[in-house]
Amino acid sequence: MTAVVALNVMAMSAALPLAMGRRISVAARHAQYFFMCQALAWIFVLTASRLPPDTLAHQLLTLCATASAASAPWQMGQALREWLGPRPVVLVRGLALSCLLAPLGFALLLQQTPARLGWFSAMHGMCLLMLAGQCLAPHKPVARGWRYLMCGMAFGMSLMLFTRSYLAMATPWLPSFTANSSANLFFALTSAVSGTLLMVAVLVAWRDESHQQLRDMALQDLLTGLPNRRALLERAPSMLAHAQRSQQALALVVLDLDHFKHVNDAHGHAVGDQTLCLFARLLREQLRSDEIAARWGGEEFCLLLYTSAEGVDSVCARLQSALQQEAVQTLGFEVRFSAGCAHVPKVWRGLTLDMLLSPADEALYTAKRRGRDCWNLVRVNPPDTQEPSDTAPGHVPPWA
């Protein structure tokens, strides 16, 4: 039965790379290493079982088996970190410590068969318990199904290993990993089922990751790396709802690079692309983590910010100063922008991004008519109020 379990694990470790292909993520690669380490451990176990127990070769092979088996949970922990985001420090350190102590204690107890088996089973069970905890509370938008399946399998296997540790230490039923006993038969069957279900969870996680990557690509501007128009349209409703709940002011800022066609004509499209990427980087630097900058199209960009009218003026002033300095240093010539802002002092129910785009565009055109290289702000009020929207000039060039 031990040989059947070993063959099952080896088959999974060989099939997983074939199913995933060569171009896979870091997380998927670590998941493959998990099964490879498990398969290698079983190869060492089967080979050692064919040798006399007191020989040096047998002892070295069993040590190699425990080291391979202990490194497998660490590989899966790395995969979970990539799939789910940063994991709790306690669980990460607990997993690393358990993976280290498992082969170390086994080596120190090498001459005491029940003790070494009990120690390794307990430490390996602790590793899987740490993994089960790491499957919870993701920091990324991932599916629940595979996480719960992986958590359940890891938790169930940890309980089984704790039981195995007790039986090895307190009873004569479990003299070795490969002994023909009813306890080992049960453990082998459970391991085979759990391993298969774990592989299913890994494949679903990999598919979920692939779908998320495709979605992210669809929401990202390929040149600048900023979110695109579609991403802004999807993100805006939640930001508007948050601003309403927290009674925060909101501002939509539309920015347009001045005379960008001249940059392409005079310096070439490659330099034009470099200019857009520079501006995109400077926009990102002005944002808080809960705000968004997006490329709306061509040389036009949008900012959706939680800020006051004074805050908009401050952002535009900092951006203007940074752009003038960075453009001369990086590109060798000055680049300027014009901006229009639709500012909402108090967000009301029913407000949409479309209701802000038109006044923001009108404010941008006003800034351009003033001579460009400036920004203009329009306050947007609820449609049922008697107070008219007003306009603030923002930064106006000397010739306006």
Phi and psi in degrees as a GROMACS rama.xvg file:
@    title "Ramachandran Plot"
@    xaxis  label "Phi"
@    yaxis  label "Psi"
@TYPE xy
-61.668  -39.7768  THR-2
-64.843  -36.7827  ALA-3
-64.9291  -43.5427  VAL-4
-62.4965  -43.4816  VAL-5
-61.1957  -43.224  ALA-6
-64.8981  -37.287  LEU-7
-62.6925  -44.5647  ASN-8
-66.2962  -42.2564  VAL-9
-64.5132  -38.5469  MET-10
-64.0988  -40.5685  ALA-11
-65.7002  -40.42  MET-12
-65.9024  -29.4735  SER-13
-82.6727  -33.7566  ALA-14
-76.5616  -31.3169  ALA-15
-61.8123  -47.336  LEU-16
-62.0511  -34.5461  PRO-17
-66.5889  -38.3148  LEU-18
-71.6428  -36.583  ALA-19
-85.5095  -27.769  MET-20
85.6602  -172.935  GLY-21
-86.1652  -40.8051  ARG-22
-86.1212  90.5611  ARG-23
-129.702  167.605  ILE-24
-78.4595  171.588  SER-25
-62.5499  -39.9284  VAL-26
-62.4057  -46.5832  ALA-27
-63.4842  -35.0156  ALA-28
-65.3461  -42.6932  ARG-29
-64.2571  -36.6736  HIS-30
-63.6067  -39.2958  ALA-31
-62.4664  -42.4077  GLN-32
-62.4568  -32.7137  TYR-33
-57.8227  -50.5367  PHE-34
-69.7198  -33.51  PHE-35
-64.7504  -41.871  MET-36
-63.8632  -39.5457  CYS-37
-63.7925  -43.9512  GLN-38
-63.9691  -42.3122  ALA-39
-63.171  -38.6546  LEU-40
-61.656  -42.95  ALA-41
-67.6122  -33.7966  TRP-42
-62.2401  -43.8719  ILE-43
-63.4787  -41.2164  PHE-44
-62.6017  -47.1428  VAL-45
-64.6957  -39.7571  LEU-46
-66.0914  -43.2368  THR-47
-64.5215  -32.569  ALA-48
-67.4224  -15.9719  SER-49
-90.0229  -2.02219  ARG-50
-110.477  155.099  LEU-51
-59.8717  138.442  PRO-52
-61.5402  -28.0764  PRO-53
-90.348  1.82608  ASP-54
-82.4533  155.796  THR-55
-64.8939  -37.7385  LEU-56
-61.9095  -41.0747  ALA-57
-62.3093  -44.473  HIS-58
-65.6227  -40.5171  GLN-59
-65.609  -39.706  LEU-60
-66.7831  -38.7403  LEU-61
-67.228  -36.4118  THR-62
-64.6219  -41.1084  LEU-63
-63.6384  -36.6958  CYS-64
-64.6136  -44.7216  ALA-65
-67.4334  -37.8971  THR-66
-64.8801  -41.681  ALA-67
-66.115  -43.8765  SER-68
-65.2187  -36.441  ALA-69
-72.1599  -29.2502  ALA-70
-76.9872  -18.9101  SER-71
-61.8993  -49.5431  ALA-72
-60.9252  -33.7063  PRO-73
-63.2073  -39.1047  TRP-74
-62.8754  -41.6105  GLN-75
-68.1197  -33.828  MET-76
-61.7141  -38.685  GLY-77
-65.1876  -38.7806  GLN-78
-63.4484  -42.751  ALA-79
-64.9226  -34.9793  LEU-80
-63.276  -39.0121  ARG-81
-71.6988  -38.0966  GLU-82
-75.8396  -37.9863  TRP-83
-110.205  -7.55858  LEU-84
93.2005  -176.921  GLY-85
-54.5458  133.559  PRO-86
-97.2198  157.948  ARG-87
-53.7339  135.304  PRO-88
-59.8564  -38.7595  VAL-89
-60.8196  -43.2592  VAL-90
-70.5766  -38.0593  LEU-91
-64.8088  -47.1695  VAL-92
-69.3933  -36.4848  ARG-93
-63.3457  -39.5392  GLY-94
-65.1792  -46.3  LEU-95
-61.5895  -41.8282  ALA-96
-65.7947  -42.6231  LEU-97
-65.3975  -40.4986  SER-98
-63.8758  -31.0338  CYS-99
-79.1499  -42.1415  LEU-100
-72.3906  -27.3134  LEU-101
-58.9416  -57.3124  ALA-102
-71.9395  -30.0292  PRO-103
-64.6968  -48.6011  LEU-104
-64.2876  -36.2795  GLY-105
-60.6744  -42.0434  PHE-106
-65.9086  -40.5551  ALA-107
-69.0965  -27.4106  LEU-108
-103.222  24.7982  LEU-109
-59.4844  -32.307  LEU-110
-87.7786  -2.51304  GLN-111
-118.383  92.5231  GLN-112
-57.655  -52.0359  THR-113
-61.1852  -38.9802  PRO-114
-68.0409  -42.1733  ALA-115
-68.7174  -37.7217  ARG-116
-66.0095  -42.2922  LEU-117
-65.0743  -41.8894  GLY-118
-62.8961  -48.9406  TRP-119
-64.3203  -41.5272  PHE-120
-62.0603  -40.5698  SER-121
-66.0394  -44.7408  ALA-122
-68.2237  -38.4967  MET-123
-67.1607  -37.2195  HIS-124
-63.6068  -37.6255  GLY-125
-64.942  -38.3183  MET-126
-58.5303  -47.4833  CYS-127
-68.5808  -31.3428  LEU-128
-65.7033  -40.2824  LEU-129
-63.307  -39.8711  MET-130
-64.064  -40.6017  LEU-131
-59.651  -41.5533  ALA-132
-65.6487  -34.6768  GLY-133
-71.1815  -16.1548  GLN-134
-74.044  -12.2516  CYS-135
-97.8163  164.266  LEU-136
52.4544  65.3183  ALA-137
-71.7001  152.037  PRO-138
-99.9008  3.97075  HIS-139
-127.321  155.331  LYS-140
-75.2335  95.8779  PRO-141
-125.451  162.118  VAL-142
-70.0162  153.46  ALA-143
-83.252  -36.6469  ARG-144
-53.3442  -54.1454  GLY-145
-67.7417  -30.6143  TRP-146
-66.6196  -44.194  ARG-147
-67.9639  -37.4319  TYR-148
-64.3942  -46.4766  LEU-149
-64.9401  -40.1027  MET-150
-62.875  -44.0369  CYS-151
-64.0915  -42.2155  GLY-152
-66.1971  -43.1191  MET-153
-65.3469  -41.5578  ALA-154
-66.4739  -43.0364  PHE-155
-63.2463  -42.2316  GLY-156
-66.796  -34.9913  MET-157
-64.9399  -41.3773  SER-158
-62.7954  -39.6148  LEU-159
-64.1103  -40.165  MET-160
-70.3887  -35.4504  LEU-161
-63.7715  -39.4942  PHE-162
-64.3378  -41.4911  THR-163
-61.9589  -39.4066  ARG-164
-62.7119  -43.3814  SER-165
-62.8635  -44.7485  TYR-166
-63.8194  -37.2187  LEU-167
-66.9546  -35.2076  ALA-168
-86.1401  -34.7566  MET-169
-105.415  -12.4216  ALA-170
-134.559  162.542  THR-171
-89.6052  12.8133  PRO-172
-76.9985  -19.1522  TRP-173
-129.668  71.9652  LEU-174
-71.4649  -24.3952  PRO-175
-159.305  173.239  SER-176
-64.3194  -31.473  PHE-177
-111.146  10.1316  THR-178
-65.5539  145.239  ALA-179
-82.9979  86.3688  ASN-180
-132.609  160.562  SER-181
-64.0722  -35.4489  SER-182
-64.3078  -44.851  ALA-183
-65.89  -35.3244  ASN-184
-62.6571  -43.45  LEU-185
-64.6379  -44.7083  PHE-186
-62.7251  -38.2177  PHE-187
-65.9634  -45.1133  ALA-188
-62.809  -43.5957  LEU-189
-64.2458  -39.5722  THR-190
-63.5979  -40.8036  SER-191
-63.7538  -45.1045  ALA-192
-65.8937  -45.3501  VAL-193
-64.1181  -40.5168  SER-194
-62.3607  -40.5669  GLY-195
-65.6874  -44.7213  THR-196
-65.4437  -34.5749  LEU-197
-65.8468  -37.7719  LEU-198
-65.1069  -38.9784  MET-199
-60.6197  -42.9675  VAL-200
-62.1361  -40.7825  ALA-201
-63.6677  -43.2051  VAL-202
-64.9481  -39.7613  LEU-203
-67.1017  -39.7921  VAL-204
-62.5661  -41.2247  ALA-205
-64.7591  -41.5804  TRP-206
-64.9624  -41.4014  ARG-207
-61.6146  -41.641  ASP-208
-64.5056  -41.8428  GLU-209
-62.7522  -42.4808  SER-210
-64.4814  -39.4146  HIS-211
-65.9818  -37.9651  GLN-212
-64.6118  -41.1692  GLN-213
-63.9447  -39.74  LEU-214
-66.205  -41.6229  ARG-215
-63.1162  -38.6448  ASP-216
-64.1933  -36.5415  MET-217
-70.4165  -19.9997  ALA-218
-104.993  10.533  LEU-219
-122.918  137.872  GLN-220
-74.8111  123.061  ASP-221
-67.0471  -32.1029  LEU-222
-76.6356  -52.9726  LEU-223
-92.327  -18.7014  THR-224
81.5987  -3.27619  GLY-225
-76.4069  159.901  LEU-226
-58.0966  149.051  PRO-227
-96.0587  -172.038  ASN-228
-58.8201  -43.1311  ARG-229
-62.3435  -39.6066  ARG-230
-64.2549  -41.1376  ALA-231
-63.654  -42.5589  LEU-232
-63.3772  -34.5207  LEU-233
-75.7303  -35.104  GLU-234
-79.9094  -30.0071  ARG-235
-57.5217  -45.8613  ALA-236
-56.7962  -41.2412  PRO-237
-68.4156  -35.7381  SER-238
-68.0879  -40.8016  MET-239
-63.1364  -41.5404  LEU-240
-64.9925  -40.1562  ALA-241
-65.3296  -41.8182  HIS-242
-62.6828  -36.9653  ALA-243
-68.084  -44.5744  GLN-244
-64.5001  -41.919  ARG-245
-91.4644  1.05097  SER-246
55.8091  46.2219  GLN-247
-100.064  147.95  GLN-248
-73.5591  151.284  ALA-249
-132.956  145.724  LEU-250
-137.983  132.5  ALA-251
-106.336  118.352  LEU-252
-112.978  123.454  VAL-253
-105.513  122.128  VAL-254
-116.895  141.973  LEU-255
-135.935  126.994  ASP-256
-69.1569  129.494  LEU-257
-73.4936  133.289  ASP-258
53.2127  42.3178  HIS-259
-67.0956  -30.6572  PHE-260
-60.8201  -35.4613  LYS-261
-65.8714  -35.0296  HIS-262
-62.5142  -45.7472  VAL-263
-64.0302  -42.6585  ASN-264
-69.0553  -39.9045  ASP-265
-84.507  -31.8325  ALA-266
-119.269  -9.12711  HIS-267
98.6558  158.309  GLY-268
-70.0799  -27.9626  HIS-269
-63.7079  -42.9108  ALA-270
-68.4706  -35.469  VAL-271
-60.092  -43.1644  GLY-272
-63.2442  -39.4072  ASP-273
-63.464  -36.0883  GLN-274
-65.2121  -43.8147  THR-275
-63.096  -41.0017  LEU-276
-66.1574  -37.8156  CYS-277
-63.0153  -46.2857  LEU-278
-63.658  -39.5307  PHE-279
-62.42  -40.8337  ALA-280
-63.8977  -42.5785  ARG-281
-65.4417  -35.2085  LEU-282
-63.8494  -43.5093  LEU-283
-60.2455  -36.4035  ARG-284
-68.5023  -18.1625  GLU-285
-89.1901  -5.41557  GLN-286
-95.9639  151.69  LEU-287
-87.4074  168.334  ARG-288
-65.3716  -24.2746  SER-289
-97.3959  10.6207  ASP-290
-111.867  173.108  GLU-291
-140.027  139.596  ILE-292
-118.86  134.605  ALA-293
-137.134  150.231  ALA-294
-88.0696  117.505  ARG-295
-80.5271  -31.3529  TRP-296
154.801  139.338  GLY-297
59.877  -126.419  GLY-298
-99.2568  19.3286  GLU-299
-106.489  134.665  GLU-300
-129.418  160.272  PHE-301
-130.242  143.338  CYS-302
-121.173  134.955  LEU-303
-118.709  111.906  LEU-304
-125.503  149.025  LEU-305
-93.6059  97.5646  TYR-306
-162.523  164.653  THR-307
-86.6572  176.567  SER-308
-62.2905  -39.1519  ALA-309
-65.2607  -34.4089  GLU-310
-65.188  -38.6765  GLY-311
-60.9344  -44.866  VAL-312
-61.6525  -39.682  ASP-313
-66.6444  -43.0052  SER-314
-61.3481  -46.6361  VAL-315
-65.262  -37.4129  CYS-316
-66.405  -44.009  ALA-317
-63.7114  -41.0827  ARG-318
-65.3481  -40.7246  LEU-319
-62.0399  -45.749  GLN-320
-63.5522  -45.2147  SER-321
-65.3171  -39.2395  ALA-322
-66.2112  -42.7317  LEU-323
-62.1237  -41.08  GLN-324
-72.9247  -48.9193  GLN-325
-67.1488  -37.9302  GLU-326
-64.1353  -43.588  ALA-327
-65.5078  -41.865  VAL-328
-70.551  -39.1032  GLN-329
-90.5709  -43.4331  THR-330
-100.111  -25.3254  LEU-331
92.0777  5.72349  GLY-332
-150.985  162.848  PHE-333
-79.9301  145.101  GLU-334
-131.127  134.37  VAL-335
-128.425  167.692  ARG-336
-140.381  159.468  PHE-337
-118.368  152.401  SER-338
-145.679  147.717  ALA-339
-127.292  138.896  GLY-340
-126.969  133.061  CYS-341
-103.111  110.402  ALA-342
-107.015  132.932  HIS-343
-116.115  104.348  VAL-344
-61.9535  -34.5455  PRO-345
-141.631  113.562  LYS-346
-72.8318  135.191  VAL-347
-114.012  160.893  TRP-348
-64.1984  133.234  ARG-349
97.7144  -6.93714  GLY-350
-69.1281  135.085  LEU-351
-125.732  165.568  THR-352
-64.6437  -35.1879  LEU-353
-60.2549  -32.2971  ASP-354
-72.4744  -14.7462  MET-355
-100.059  -25.8343  LEU-356
-64.3447  -43.1677  LEU-357
-64.2953  -49.8151  SER-358
-64.8299  -31.8602  PRO-359
-67.1816  -40.8157  ALA-360
-63.3529  -43.251  ASP-361
-62.0238  -39.0737  GLU-362
-65.6997  -36.871  ALA-363
-65.0092  -44.8106  LEU-364
-62.8119  -36.2087  TYR-365
-62.7158  -41.9606  THR-366
-63.0093  -37.02  ALA-367
-69.6904  -38.0095  LYS-368
-66.6318  -26.4435  ARG-369
-75.2962  -6.75645  ARG-370
120.761  7.79264  GLY-371
66.8358  -175.408  ARG-372
53.6056  40.9724  ASP-373
-156.299  175.326  CYS-374
-136.043  156.024  TRP-375
-136.153  140.904  ASN-376
-121.014  134.344  LEU-377
-119.824  128.495  VAL-378
-85.8707  132.73  ARG-379
-109.589  124.32  VAL-380
-110.806  161.747  ASN-381
-57.4918  144.946  PRO-382
-64.774  -20.0104  PRO-383
-93.3301  4.03099  ASP-384
-90.6441  155.593  THR-385
-86.2832  -14.0386  GLN-386
-75.3243  122.13  GLU-387
-73.4063  155.298  PRO-388
-68.4775  141.398  SER-389
-119.406  167.617  ASP-390
-122.727  134.61  THR-391
-116.438  132.369  ALA-392
-70.2588  -20.7005  PRO-393
64.0214  -141.211  GLY-394
-83.7434  122.457  HIS-395
-116.639  129.567  VAL-396
-66.3516  158.543  PRO-397
-59.6404  -26.7285  PRO-398
-85.6735  -5.24593  TRP-399
